[in-house]
Amino acid sequence: MMENNPKYKAEIDWSDLLKKPAKLFGYSYFYFVVILGALGYLYISNLTNIGKNSIAPAVLSDSIAFVQDIPMQSARVIPPVDVLKVGISSPELVAKGKELFKANCSSCHGDNGQGDGPTAPTLNPKPRNFHLLDGWKNGSKVSQIYKTLQEGIAGSGMASYNYLSPEDRFGLIHYVRSFAAGHPVDSPEELKQLDATYQLSKGMNVAGQIPVKKAMQIIANETKISEVKISDELKLSLAEESPGADIFWRVVRNASKVFTGFSNSRNNQIGIDQFIKTVTADPIQSGFNANVVQLSSDEWQQMHKYIVTVVGLKEK
């Protein structure tokens, strides 16, 4: 009765939709909006802090600020270790590793080793979550993590920890492995191979080192008496006689440094090709501005001749 009664009509008349398929879009519109909204939410929720521009960019005043100088380090003797002994976890090694982790690793990996330290958002790839067993770059055996601490991981924020003593590194390894159960265990042969690779049972003497910047200051102080002093009169006279003078004073950053470098070495004997190679490798360190690399071949020739002339006149 209801089917034959014209007063009662189906909510969706499928036969009518087949005749007029455009009506179908009216029903699918709402589903399309819901799906599009879900995809948008998923995309936004997976953006990193850097992608969201929530981290203010750092502006460096000079490209040389990218170069991190080597740290000051006194000469020391690294004591030998029994790899078969320290390669096995102990409460003493774990306790040592915990203190080292707080001092050296928590800023990236977090206090609980979950990869959520305060500097983690700035790193790509993100620091490792030590509670997970999968995805270790070099593996999670003791010998494999030691390789990571010794050499670092290129292309990531994981630097080398070779400034730590071998025993300290073993302590750090055992503490890191304590965050999760089920790590693979090294065989005695693998530990012996680790010993052979890094000579851990022999110990070694490590020479002291000072930052390059500090070493340069010391050298500069020692050679201060021999620095070349160029008077204003000499600058003017040479500028008139040598076309390379104008080029030199246009691109030089520290004239005394340039002339001193030539005076205290045999640089004035090197050819133009070696001169260009030396300066362009690090213009700032050589005493020039960065725009020196834009000089033409003829300008390089003239400037080189000018520097050699100045140094030669001063030495005479």
Buried (B, 14 or more C-beta within 10 A) or exposed (E): EEEEEEEEEEEEEEEEBEEEEEEEEEEEEEEEEEEEEEEEEEEEEEEEEEEEEEEEEEEEEEEEEEEEEEEEEEEEEBEBBEBEEBBBBEEEBBEBBBEBBEEBBBBBBBEEBBBBBEEBBBBEEBBBBBEBEEEBBBEBBBBBBBBBBBBBBEEBBBBEBBEBBBBBBBBBBBBBBBBBEEBBEBEEEBBBBBBEEBEBBEBEEBEEBBBEEEEEEEEEEEEEEEEBEBEEEEBEEBBEEBBBBEBBBEBBBBBBBBBBBBBBEEBBEBEBEEBBEBBBEEBBBBBBBEEBEEBEEEBBBBBBBBBBBBBEEBEE
